[in-house]
Amino acid sequence: MVPLVETSGDWLPNLRYRGYFFTTGGVLHTEGLKTADVERFPAWQVRLRTALREARKKRPAAMLSLLFSSTQTLSDYHQSGCHQRDVLASLSALSVTREQQDSLLIVDGAQPERLNPAMTSDATRRYIIVSFDDICLHPAAPAAIAQAAHRNGFPPILYSQHVGASGECVVKPEFDPVFFATYDFIGPAVFFREDLYQTLLATPCKLSALSLYQMVAKQISAGETPVRIDEFLVMSGRQATVLSEVSTHYQTMKTEASDTAALRQWHYPVTDAPLVSVIVPTYNGLNVLRPCIESLLTATSYPNTEIIVIDNNSDDKDTLNYLSSVATRGVRVIRYPYPFNYSAINNFAASKANGDVLCLLNNDVEVIEPDWLNKMVCWARLSDVGAVGAKLLYGSGRIQHAGVVVGMGNAAGHLHRLEEHEQTHHGHRISQNQMMTAVTAACLVVERTKFDKVGGLDEKHLAVAYNDIDLCLKLNQCGYQTLYCADAVLYHHESVSRGDDLSDDKIKRYMRELRYFQKNWRVKQLKDRTVSKHWDRHMERVPKLTAPVDAFTCSVEKLSS
């Protein structure tokens, strides 16, 4: 189990909890706790949040008493079921009109041409779901379909969340063509507008899970985007299908079969290799800097790099000697003799770099697989891709970064943090490349022209915190997609050299940057496209939700006979 709190020399909680405990509001004081606050947060949160307030007041005895009275771990919290919620609550509140009832039809996949002639509503306003004797619907599904269709202008394809045969909830992001190219994350809960369905059937084919996937892929290639309904409308035990190659608008990127039948993997072409400037800021920290630089020099297969170490006032003799030695091995060492400002340091290094592609890399990152940089560069060079982030692991092998969710904790958080990186639950979202709202700059690749277009990192308002998220959001705003490249895997020994962001001399700066970030991007109201309303907005680890299977009672006979 992972301890809720890890302590450093000054007894302050570990950095990775800052975004949650400083941004959710609620209890940050010892006096006058509101009943609503206590009910909203588990007891360990109340104690830890109050301990942080005591630390800010420089009352260590009170802080330690509160801090170590909490023995519960995050694993305990998840196993306790405290995070569980009624995922069908909003559906249960819907009433279905007769008109809405006629908006949805289940078709038997064995006889796909048989549509109920009694249905007389407009074929451009009615939707069809195909069953292979494996579909049950929630009674409110027709109302949810009708409302979503009307709200979105009756799109050709809708899809919803669904529940497995054992009640496990399968939660999906808004449509992502990168993810869909290697895994049918939409699954059985796909609804075709009737006129589209009739057109697709004009070409004789035997319906199967694969042919439905190909139907969706055909519409995507024609420029259509399936629309997600963030409700659990379907229960199905249908297994993930074996995929075939589908065309994507990423013409230089192709997929190929993988060892897992239901997954495909991206094939990374070996083409011309533009110069990549790998920028590594450092202040002392030889114990992490050396493995980082050595792995870049000896364990990275990309053939055309310049490594730039930007030294921010290092004064450790061994670190300075090491920097002198690597300078003789082709590493550029540039001095930045000013106060620490992560954004300014990277912008300064970028202005000195010669590469067409920039790789921002923390000095506490270590290479695992030699082709990591080629994979990230292949994505970064695509015309509509901005920032590309890697899968980063703690030394224990657990996830440190698999994409950033903006709005989490009313700021931003790392989805799947501390989960096992080989896990296949949550619909393979840890293991497959996909679009994200943001990625961390601990390992971030971006073309120089795109970086310059948005003004680089914000060194005025976001010197240390949230500058990487801000960069991704600026790129997104210019029409560039942010991509999580799960195929590029590295270790990240998080913030070992920088120190704890909650130390006394940094809290004011952190809170100032947090408030700017929240206001500038309105993150308290932001709904990230990659997550669901059914997930806890304040939890980085994804809960395993369940729903009662007996709530899904509408069968083929009920809706099509």
C-alpha positions, 0 to 999 in steps of 0.5 A: 500500500502507498502511504498517504503522507511521505515526510521529508526533513522538515516534516512537510507532506509530499509534493504530489498532494499539493494540487489536491489539498490546496485547491479543493477549498473546505477545511484549512483551519483548526477552528470552526469546522463546518459540518458540511466540510467534515461530511464532504471530506474523509477524516484523513483529509480533514486532518491532513488539510488542517496539518498543512494550515498549522505548518503555515502558522509555524506550529510544528507540534500541532501539525505533527499531532494532526499529521500522524493521527491519520493512518489511513492510506489512499489504498484503504480509501479506495478499498473502503468504497467511500469513493463509490457513487450512484452512477445511475442517479441522473438517469433514474430521474428521467421520464420517457415520453412516447416520442422519445421512446420512438427515438431508439431502436434495437436491431438484431445483428443476425437480421440487420435489415429488419427495421420495425415498420411501426416506427414512423418517426423521421429517420434522421432523428431516430437511432439504432443500436445493434445487438448480438443477443448481448444488449440490455438498455436502461429504461431511460436510454431513449430519453437520454438519446433523444436529449443528447441528439437534439442538443448536438444537432442529431449527429450521425453517431452517438455513444455512451458509457456502458456496464459490463455483465458483472456490473463493472462500469466502463468509462470512456473519454470524449471521442479520440481518433488516436485512441480509437485507431488502436482500441475500440474504446466505444465498444457495444454502446454505439448508436447509429442515426437510422438514415446512416445505418440504412446507407451503411447496409446498402453495401452487403456485409455480415454484421459483427463487432468488427464491422460496427467498428469499421462503420464508425471508422468510415464515418470518422474518415469522412470527417464525422466525430462521434458524440459521447453521452456521459451516462450508462445507457447500456449493459453488455458482456460483449468482448473487445473485438479483434481490430483491423487497420483503419485509416486515420488522418495521420497519414505518416502514422500507421498501426499494426497488430500487437500481441493483444488481439483487441489492441493494435500498436503504432508503427513508428517510421524511421525517416529523416531525423530533425535535430532535437534539442534536449533541455535539462535544467539543473541546480546541483543534484548530481545523484539524479543528474548523472543518471539522466545525462548518462542515459541520454548519452548511452541509452537513447537511440535517436541519432540527432540530438543536442543535449543542453544542460542549463545550470542554475547556480550550482555550487556543489563541487562534484556537480560542477566537476561532472558538468565540466566532464560532460562538456567534453563529451558533446553536452552543451552546458549553459549558465543561468546565473539568476534566481530560480524560474523554471519558465525563464530557464527553459525559455532562455535555453530554447533561445540558445538551442539549434534544434527544430524540435525541443524536448523539455526534460527534468534532471530527475528523469531517466531513460528506460527504452532507447527509442522513446525520443523517436516515438515522441518526435514522430507525433510532435511533427504532425501538423495538428499536434502540439505538446507530446508527453511520455509515460513516466514511472516512479522507481517502484514502477507505478505511474507518475504521469499518464496525462494531465486532467485540467480541473482536477482538484480545481487545478490540474492532476495526473490521471492514474497516478500511483497505479500499476503501469501494466494494468489493463482496466479503465479500458487500456487508457494507461497503455494506449496513446491518446489525446489529453488536455495537458501533459507534464513538462518533466518530459515534453516534446514540441516543435520549436515553431509551435513553442515560439508561436504561443510565447513559450512558458509563462515566466512572468506569472507561472515561474514554477507551478502550472507553466507546463499545463498553461503551455499545453492549453495555449497550444490547444487554443491555437488548434494543436492537440496535446498527446500522451505517448504511452509508448515512450516510457521513462523513470521520473524521480519526481522533484527530488532536486527542486524540493517540496513545493509546500516548504514555508518559503514557497507556499506564497509563491505557489498560491499566487501562481495557483490563483493566476492559473485558476483565473486565467483558464477558469479551471474551477468550471472546466470539464476535461474532455478525457474524464467523466462526471462520474469520477471524483473530480478531486482524485487522481486514481481512477475508482472502479465503479459498479452499477446494478445489472438489474437496472438494465431491463429493456431488451430487444423484444421490448423496443423492436417488437 
